[in-house]
Amino acid sequence: MKKIFAEIIAGIIPQKRLRDKWRGILRYGLFKAIRLKRRMKLENTSPKHYFTICAIAKNEGVYFKEWIDWHHNQGAEKFYIYDNNSSDNTKEVLEPYIKSGLVEYIFWPGTKQQLPAYDDCFERHRLESRWMAIIDLDEFIVPIKHKNIVDFLNSIEDHSVVEINWLVYGSSGAERKESGKVMDRFRKHSLPDHPLNHHVKSIVNPRCVCSMIGCHEAACIIGTTVDSHGNIITQGRKKRKPQQDVIRINHYAIKSYEEFLSKRARGRARVNSKRDLGYFERYDLNDIEE
């Protein structure tokens, strides 16, 4: 009911950026957002972690080690992993990271649970993180002009949310899943200005947002949202030129065709529908090899 109300009210706002922000606030609850904003303006507890990551995943155990190791080496101090009822070896793969304290594991069953998981992560860990990235297991944050992700975040300290553009990687012609790391196996990506690369993912100060609008942008209630160049965002992502020269999200949406079929079979975390077979063709972009 709250979601329907949010869509109706936000729908009358003509400016898309503002409309999306209010969609997120209303989904969270207007009075709840007002109380949160007041509380966070008075909150002075120092966060335990500078940079953390929140993700929800299902049957992606084979990809966790590379993904966690990459982002840990880039400065991530904590991973909040929501396991959406996996039946593979996800828990087994994560066990060493759980024991070390690097991963907090939350079993999170049900359908259409992506946004509820993000909401739960904010509520549980809002005060623990200075910055929290909201990304998926097929997304790797790659700094270009800074030595690591933390160094980049240091450059935008005055803001509350940063939106980072995708760079979509194709299958590189691979039909079967082979051994090796994802980032090594798939070296061909789309043209930087391809329409799919208008998509963004967000790194947020969880004290300054009430919720995610969708899986891409955050509803910021304190401070400003910027792009990867540090410019305050006033337009929707489709009207902005994709930026990958400072930092980017390498998005391995399909990998090999065999892996795409496995991904399709898992279903989607946000909606009760499977990706159509044409999804592979749309994302199989191999224009530039690195």
C-alpha positions in Angstrom: 0.0 0.0 0.0 2.8 2.4 0.9 4.5 1.7 -2.4 1.3 2.4 -4.4 0.8 5.7 -2.4 4.4 6.7 -3.2 3.9 6.1 -6.9 0.7 8.1 -7.0 2.0 11.1 -5.1 5.5 11.1 -6.8 3.9 10.7 -10.1 2.5 14.3 -10.1 6.0 15.8 -9.7 7.2 16.9 -13.2 11.0 16.9 -12.6 12.3 13.4 -12.7 15.2 13.8 -10.3 12.9 15.3 -7.7 10.2 12.8 -8.4 12.5 9.8 -7.9 13.7 11.3 -4.6 10.2 11.7 -3.3 9.3 8.2 -4.5 12.0 6.8 -2.2 11.0 9.1 0.7 7.4 8.2 0.5 8.1 4.5 0.2 10.2 4.8 3.4 7.4 6.9 5.1 7.3 10.7 5.1 7.0 11.1 8.9 9.6 8.4 9.5 12.0 10.2 7.1 11.4 13.5 9.0 12.2 11.8 12.3 15.3 10.2 10.8 16.6 13.4 9.4 16.2 15.2 12.7 17.9 12.3 14.6 20.8 12.1 12.1 21.5 15.8 12.3 22.1 15.4 16.0 24.0 12.1 15.8 27.7 12.5 16.4 28.8 8.9 17.0 31.9 8.0 15.0 31.4 5.2 12.5 33.4 2.0 13.1 34.1 1.6 9.4 35.0 4.0 6.7 33.9 2.0 3.7 31.5 -1.0 3.6 29.4 -2.9 1.1 25.9 -4.2 1.2 24.7 -6.9 -1.3 22.0 -9.4 -1.7 22.7 -12.6 -3.6 21.3 -16.0 -4.5 23.4 -19.0 -5.6 26.4 -17.0 -6.5 28.9 -18.7 -4.2 31.4 -19.4 -7.0 31.8 -15.6 -7.5 32.2 -14.4 -3.9 35.9 -14.9 -3.3 37.0 -12.8 -6.2 34.4 -10.1 -5.5 35.2 -9.8 -1.8 39.0 -10.0 -2.3 38.9 -7.3 -4.9 36.9 -4.8 -2.9 38.7 -5.6 0.4 42.0 -4.8 -1.4 40.4 -1.6 -2.5 39.6 -0.6 1.1 36.3 -2.2 2.0 36.3 -3.0 5.8 33.0 -4.9 6.1 30.6 -6.7 3.8 26.9 -7.1 4.8 25.8 -10.1 2.7 22.1 -11.0 2.4 21.7 -14.5 1.3 18.4 -14.8 -0.6 17.7 -18.5 0.2 20.8 -19.9 -1.7 21.0 -23.6 -2.3 24.6 -23.7 -3.5 27.8 -23.4 -1.4 27.4 -19.7 -0.6 27.5 -20.1 3.2 30.6 -22.5 2.9 32.5 -20.0 0.7 31.6 -17.1 3.1 32.5 -19.0 6.3 36.2 -17.9 6.5 35.2 -14.3 6.0 32.4 -14.6 8.5 34.8 -16.0 11.1 37.3 -13.3 10.4 34.7 -10.6 10.9 35.0 -9.3 7.4 31.5 -10.5 6.4 28.2 -10.2 8.3 25.9 -12.9 7.0 22.2 -12.5 7.0 19.9 -15.3 5.7 17.1 -13.5 3.9 14.5 -15.7 2.2 11.5 -14.6 0.1 10.7 -13.1 -3.3 11.2 -9.5 -4.4 13.6 -8.9 -1.4 16.2 -6.6 -2.9 14.8 -3.3 -1.6 13.7 -4.8 1.8 17.3 -6.1 2.3 18.8 -2.7 1.6 16.3 -1.1 4.0 17.2 -3.6 6.7 20.9 -2.9 6.1 20.5 0.8 6.5 18.4 0.4 9.7 20.9 -2.0 11.2 24.2 -0.4 10.2 23.4 3.3 9.6 25.8 4.4 12.3 28.5 2.0 11.6 29.7 3.1 8.1 30.9 6.4 6.8 30.3 5.1 3.2 28.3 2.1 2.1 28.2 0.8 -1.5 25.0 -0.8 -2.7 26.1 -3.2 -5.5 25.6 -6.7 -6.9 28.0 -9.7 -7.2 28.4 -9.0 -10.9 29.6 -5.4 -10.3 33.2 -4.4 -9.4 34.0 -0.8 -8.4 37.2 0.2 -10.3 38.9 3.5 -9.5 40.8 5.0 -12.5 42.4 8.2 -11.1 42.8 7.2 -7.5 44.9 4.4 -5.9 41.9 2.8 -4.4 38.2 3.3 -3.7 38.9 4.8 -0.3 41.2 7.4 -1.9 38.3 8.3 -4.2 35.8 8.6 -1.4 38.2 11.0 0.5 37.9 13.3 -2.5 34.1 13.7 -2.1 33.8 14.0 1.7 31.6 17.0 1.6 28.7 15.1 -0.1 26.3 12.4 0.9 25.9 10.2 -2.1 28.0 9.5 -5.2 26.5 7.8 -8.3 29.0 5.8 -10.4 28.3 4.7 -14.0 28.4 1.2 -15.3 30.8 0.0 -18.0 29.1 -3.1 -19.4 31.3 -6.1 -20.2 30.2 -8.7 -22.7 30.8 -12.4 -23.1 34.0 -12.1 -25.1 32.5 -14.9 -27.2 32.6 -17.4 -24.4 29.9 -20.0 -24.5 30.9 -22.1 -21.5 32.0 -21.3 -18.0 35.7 -21.7 -17.7 38.1 -21.6 -14.8 39.7 -18.3 -13.8 38.6 -15.0 -12.4 35.7 -13.0 -13.9 37.9 -9.9 -14.4 40.5 -12.0 -16.3 38.1 -14.0 -18.4 36.1 -11.1 -19.7 38.2 -8.3 -21.2 35.9 -6.8 -23.8 33.4 -4.1 -22.9 30.9 -1.8 -24.5 31.5 1.7 -25.9 31.7 4.1 -22.9 28.7 6.1 -24.1 26.4 3.1 -24.8 22.9 3.7 -23.4 23.2 0.9 -20.9 26.1 2.7 -19.3 23.8 5.5 -18.2 22.9 3.2 -15.4 24.6 4.0 -12.1 25.2 2.4 -8.7 25.4 4.4 -5.5 27.9 4.7 -2.6 26.0 6.5 0.2 26.5 7.9 3.6 23.8 5.8 5.3 23.1 8.6 7.8 22.0 10.8 5.0 19.7 8.5 3.1 16.4 7.0 4.1 16.2 4.2 1.5 17.1 3.2 -2.0 14.7 4.5 -4.7 15.3 1.4 -6.8 18.5 -0.7 -6.9 20.4 2.2 -8.5 19.8 5.6 -6.8 19.3 6.6 -3.1 16.7 8.8 -1.6 19.0 11.5 0.0 17.5 13.4 2.9 20.6 15.3 4.1 23.3 16.8 1.9 24.0 16.4 -1.8 24.3 13.7 -4.4 27.2 14.0 -6.9 28.5 12.2 -10.0 32.0 10.7 -10.1 33.5 14.1 -11.0 32.0 15.6 -7.9 29.4 17.6 -9.6 26.0 18.0 -7.9 23.4 16.0 -9.8 20.3 17.8 -10.9 19.2 15.6 -13.9 18.1 12.0 -14.2 20.8 9.6 -15.3 19.5 9.2 -18.8 20.2 12.9 -19.5 23.8 12.7 -18.3 26.8 11.5 -20.2 28.2 8.4 -18.7 31.5 9.0 -16.8 34.1 6.2 -16.5 37.3 8.3 -16.4 37.5 8.8 -12.6 35.8 5.6 -11.2 33.5 3.1 -12.8 31.4 0.0 -12.1 32.6 -2.9 -14.2 29.3 -4.7 -14.8 29.7 -8.4 -15.9 26.0 -8.8 -16.5 26.1 -12.0 -18.6 29.6 -13.5 -18.5 29.5 -16.7 -20.7 26.2 -17.9 -22.3 26.2 -20.8 -19.9 26.6 -18.5 -16.9 23.8 -16.2 -18.2 21.4 -19.2 -18.4 22.3 -20.0 -14.7 21.7 -16.4 -13.8 18.4 -16.4 -15.6 17.3 -19.5 -13.8 18.0 -17.9 -10.4 15.4 -15.3 -11.1 15.6 -11.7 -10.0 15.9 -10.2 -6.5 13.6 -7.3 -7.1 10.7 -8.7 -9.3 9.0 -12.0 -9.8 10.1 -12.5 -13.3 13.0 -14.0 -15.2 15.2 -12.2 -17.6 14.2 -12.8 -21.2 16.6 -14.6 -23.6 17.1 -11.3 -25.4 18.8 -9.9 -22.3 22.0 -11.8 -23.3 22.1 -10.2 -26.8 21.4 -6.7 -25.3 24.3 -7.0 -22.9 26.7 -8.9 -25.0 28.8 -5.8 -25.9 32.4 -6.6 -26.9 33.4 -3.4 -28.7 36.7 -2.6 -26.9 39.2 -5.0 -25.5 41.4 -4.2 -22.5 
